[in-house]
Amino acid sequence: MPLSTPLSIQQLYDDNREALQLGWFAGFPAAEGLISGDAASAADQVGHLNLIHPGRIQVFGHQETDYYRGPSRLPPQHQTEDLVAGAPPAFIIAQGLETPAYILAICDEKNIPLFSTPLPAAQVIDYLRVYLSKKLAQRITMHGVFMDVLGVGVLITGESGLGKSELGLELISRNHGLVADDVVEFARIAPHMIEGRCPTLLQNLLEVRGLGLLDIRTIFGETAVRRKMRLKLIVHLVRRSTQEENYVRLPLHSQTEEVLGL
């Protein structure tokens, strides 16, 4: 079953501190709070101030701060309390704006992380949506050899002992690239895009029967390995006996396999 790994506020801050020039001013005890991947898309995880969707990261720009400082039937403290009742993961004050004192106070009181950045609100939102779409993407692990063949991400699958790794080694010797052997981690990073990577422990390694564990990067050089590729094609190997029994020369329908809903 596809899974998505929750993301902590501390990791969000650490990963984007330099790129977004983030400062952290309140809500420090909530550093280990989690942003779940239950939302349909990253657009649901972060956006401009929105009381209809209070459970996402709320970004304040000029218009949002003017709204809270403008005339209203309710004092700004009451408006802020209504917003934090939805348990937003964090507030971000963009464009270098001064943080209103009541927002700072309620973030400390409710342990809601409060960040500040000099960048425009729209730029912050666009950047974080791309970041969150990758970090919170649905993931699945598949067995096979994932290769870069002429710029196309090809997953070679099949039963054990059919020669998947041997085929991968032959392709590498012909100037194609290895992404992962045996265990491949796939993530749906966009509506029509699946990206495959190798687990850190197995990077650059290819296990071939009779030869053992080969370090492809050391043997063939840096250009023989890839960090990631988009999945475009699945090649499924079968035994000759199986092929002879079920072989269809001209199939009436295209042969496909569903991966992460695609």
C-alpha positions in Angstrom: 0.0 0.0 0.0 1.4 3.4 -0.9 2.6 5.5 2.1 3.7 9.0 2.7 6.1 9.9 5.4 5.0 12.8 7.7 7.3 15.8 7.8 8.3 17.5 11.1 8.3 21.3 11.5 11.9 21.2 12.5 12.9 19.4 9.2 10.8 21.9 7.2 12.7 24.7 8.8 16.1 23.1 8.5 15.6 22.2 4.8 14.3 25.7 3.8 16.1 28.0 6.2 18.8 29.2 3.7 16.6 29.2 0.5 13.8 31.1 2.1 15.9 33.1 4.7 13.7 31.9 7.5 13.8 33.1 11.0 12.0 31.3 13.8 10.4 33.5 16.5 7.8 31.6 18.4 6.3 28.1 19.0 9.6 26.4 19.6 8.1 23.5 21.6 6.2 22.4 18.5 9.4 21.6 16.6 8.5 17.9 16.4 5.0 18.6 15.2 4.1 16.7 12.0 2.7 17.8 8.7 0.9 14.8 7.3 0.6 13.8 3.7 -3.2 13.2 3.9 -4.0 16.3 1.8 -4.9 15.7 -1.9 -2.0 17.9 -3.1 0.7 20.3 -1.8 -1.6 23.2 -2.6 -3.7 22.1 0.4 -0.7 22.2 2.7 0.4 25.8 2.4 -1.2 29.0 1.1 -2.2 32.6 1.8 -4.3 33.3 4.9 -7.5 31.3 4.6 -10.0 30.8 7.4 -11.9 28.2 5.3 -8.8 26.0 5.4 -7.2 26.8 8.7 -5.3 23.5 9.0 -2.6 24.4 6.6 0.6 26.5 6.8 -0.7 30.1 6.8 1.4 32.7 4.9 0.9 36.4 5.7 1.7 39.1 3.1 0.7 42.7 3.0 -2.9 42.0 2.2 -3.3 39.5 5.0 -1.7 41.7 7.7 -3.8 44.7 6.5 -6.9 42.5 6.8 -6.1 41.8 10.5 -5.2 45.4 11.2 -8.2 46.8 9.4 -11.6 47.8 10.8 -13.6 44.8 11.9 -16.5 43.9 14.2 -14.1 41.8 16.2 -10.8 42.7 17.8 -7.8 41.2 15.9 -7.1 38.9 18.9 -10.5 37.2 18.4 -9.8 36.8 14.7 -6.5 35.2 15.4 -8.0 32.9 18.0 -10.5 31.7 15.4 -7.6 30.9 13.0 -5.5 29.0 15.5 -8.5 26.9 16.5 -8.0 25.1 13.3 -4.5 24.0 14.5 -2.4 25.3 11.6 1.1 23.7 11.4 2.8 27.1 11.3 2.5 30.8 10.4 4.9 32.5 8.0 5.2 36.3 8.0 6.5 37.2 4.5 8.0 40.2 2.8 9.9 41.3 5.9 6.7 42.6 7.6 6.6 43.3 11.3 4.8 40.6 13.2 1.8 41.9 15.1 2.3 41.5 18.8 -0.9 39.6 19.3 0.1 37.0 16.7 3.4 36.5 18.4 1.8 36.2 21.8 -0.8 33.6 20.7 1.8 31.6 18.8 3.8 31.3 22.0 0.6 30.5 24.0 -0.6 27.8 21.6 2.8 26.5 20.6 2.3 27.3 16.9 5.7 27.8 15.1 6.0 31.4 13.7 8.5 32.0 10.9 9.5 35.2 9.1 11.1 35.7 5.7 12.0 38.8 3.6 10.8 37.0 0.4 7.4 37.8 -1.2 4.5 35.7 0.0 3.7 34.2 -3.5 7.3 33.1 -3.9 7.4 31.4 -0.5 4.1 29.6 -1.3 5.3 28.4 -4.7 8.6 27.2 -3.3 7.1 25.3 -0.4 4.4 23.7 -2.6 7.2 22.1 -4.7 9.1 21.1 -1.6 6.1 19.6 0.1 4.9 17.8 -3.1 8.2 15.8 -3.0 8.5 15.3 0.7 4.9 14.2 1.2 4.6 12.3 -2.0 3.0 8.8 -1.9 5.8 6.2 -1.9 6.2 2.5 -2.7 9.1 0.0 -2.8 9.3 -2.4 -5.7 11.7 -5.3 -6.5 13.7 -5.0 -9.7 16.6 -3.2 -11.5 15.9 0.4 -12.4 18.0 1.7 -15.3 18.5 4.8 -17.4 18.3 3.5 -21.0 18.8 6.2 -23.6 17.4 8.7 -21.1 14.3 6.6 -20.3 13.7 5.3 -16.9 13.2 1.5 -17.3 12.3 -0.9 -14.5 13.3 -4.5 -15.1 11.2 -6.9 -13.1 10.6 -10.7 -13.0 11.1 -13.7 -10.8 14.3 -14.3 -8.9 17.0 -16.0 -10.9 15.9 -14.8 -14.3 19.0 -12.5 -14.9 17.7 -9.0 -14.1 21.0 -7.9 -12.6 23.0 -9.6 -15.4 20.9 -7.7 -17.9 21.5 -4.5 -16.0 25.3 -5.1 -16.0 25.2 -5.7 -19.7 23.3 -2.4 -20.2 25.8 -0.6 -18.0 28.7 -2.0 -20.1 26.9 -0.4 -23.1 27.0 3.1 -21.6 23.5 3.1 -20.0 23.1 4.0 -16.3 22.2 2.3 -13.0 19.7 3.9 -10.7 18.9 1.0 -8.3 19.3 -2.7 -8.0 17.0 -5.1 -6.0 15.1 -2.4 -4.1 13.7 0.7 -5.8 11.9 3.5 -4.0 9.2 5.2 -6.2 7.4 8.4 -5.3 4.6 10.1 -7.1 6.0 13.7 -7.1 3.4 15.1 -9.6 0.0 14.1 -10.9 1.5 12.4 -13.9 5.1 11.7 -12.7 6.7 8.9 -10.8 10.3 9.2 -9.7 12.5 6.3 -8.7 15.5 6.4 -6.4 17.9 3.9 -4.7 17.9 3.5 -0.9 21.0 5.2 0.5 22.4 1.9 1.8 22.4 0.3 -1.7 23.5 3.3 -3.8 25.9 2.4 -6.7 25.7 -1.3 -5.9 24.7 -4.2 -8.3 24.6 -7.8 -7.1 25.4 -10.3 -9.9 25.3 -14.1 -9.4 28.8 -15.5 -9.6 30.5 -12.0 -9.3 29.1 -10.8 -6.0 28.4 -7.2 -5.1 29.8 -4.7 -7.6 30.4 -1.0 -7.0 29.3 0.3 -10.4 30.5 3.8 -9.7 34.1 2.6 -8.8 34.3 0.2 -11.8 32.6 2.2 -14.5 32.9 5.8 -13.3 30.5 8.5 -12.2 28.6 8.5 -15.5 27.4 4.9 -15.0 25.1 5.8 -12.1 22.1 8.0 -11.7 20.6 9.4 -8.5 17.0 9.4 -9.8 14.9 8.8 -12.9 11.3 9.2 -14.0 9.6 5.8 -14.5 8.5 5.5 -18.1 8.7 1.7 -19.0 8.5 -1.6 -17.2 10.1 -4.6 -18.8 8.9 -7.9 -17.2 11.1 -10.9 -17.7 9.4 -14.4 -17.8 10.8 -17.9 -18.2 10.7 -19.4 -21.6 8.3 -22.1 -20.6 5.8 -19.5 -19.4 6.3 -17.5 -22.5 5.6 -20.4 -24.8 2.4 -21.3 -22.9 0.9 -17.7 -22.8 2.6 -16.0 -25.7 0.5 -13.6 -27.6 2.1 -12.4 -30.8 -0.2 -9.4 -31.4 -2.0 -8.4 -28.1 -5.3 -6.6 -28.7 -4.7 -4.3 -25.7 -1.7 -2.4 -24.4 0.0 -4.0 -21.5 0.2 -1.8 -18.4 0.9 -2.0 -14.7 -0.5 0.4 -12.2 2.1 2.1 -9.9 0.9 4.6 -7.3 -2.4 5.1 -9.1 -0.9 5.8 -12.5 
